């Protein structure tokens, strides 16, 4: 039979790990789990493990040990990828990112790098993509006429104002 202090210790351990168990159960039941959910869940766990005045000394110790273990992973190289995936997820955006300005700069730098790499690695294909995109964006009669003279077609478009002169 367990004694009072042992029961109290088990209750403290259960209190400290309850959220971890809930998150683990939820994620394992998902069809797929996205990387963008990692940081928000991590922040929720960290907030839940903050010591409270009413916590026993054992519970505070358990929470501190778990937090210490979690904090070891904060500087992991994968951290920036997790931040970017969280930023791109409309459910989370910048809400769960500790340094939003840094992540914004990182996202812009990565986009510029991709743009530059694509443009320099295959410039002909890059120009074709730009042209196709412009043509695909035209709606209605704009698909057939180039009013502003930027169409690359060799066909000349009849302009009534020029004929009147």
C-alpha positions, 0 to 999 in steps of 0.5 A: 500500500502506498503511503501519503507522501508517495501518493502526493509524489505520484499526484505531482508527477501526474500534474506535471506530465498531464499536458505532455500525455494529452499532446502525445495522444492527440498527435499520435491520433492525427492522420498527419502532423505538420512541422508548423504545430511543433513550436506552438505545442512546445510553447504551450508545454513551456508555459504549462511547466512554469512554477506556481506559488501553490506547487509543492517543492517536488512538483517544482523540481519535476517541472524544472527538470522537464523544462531543462531537458526541453531547453536543450533543444532550443538552439537545434539547427532545425529550429529555424525551419520550425519557425519558418513552417509556423510562420507560413501556417495561417493558424499560427503565423507569428503568434508562437515565435519568440523573435518575429522580426528575425524570422521575417528577415530569415523568410525574406532572405530564403525567398530571395535566395530561391529567386536568385538561384532559379533566375541564375540557374536557368534564365530562359526558363525563368523568363518563360515562367514570367511570361506565362504567368503574365498571360495567365493573369489576363482576364476577359478581353485583355487576353486578346489585346495588348492595350499598353504595347507590352505584348511580345506577339509579333502581330500588330494590334489595330489601334483606332486612335492611330488610324484617325491621325 
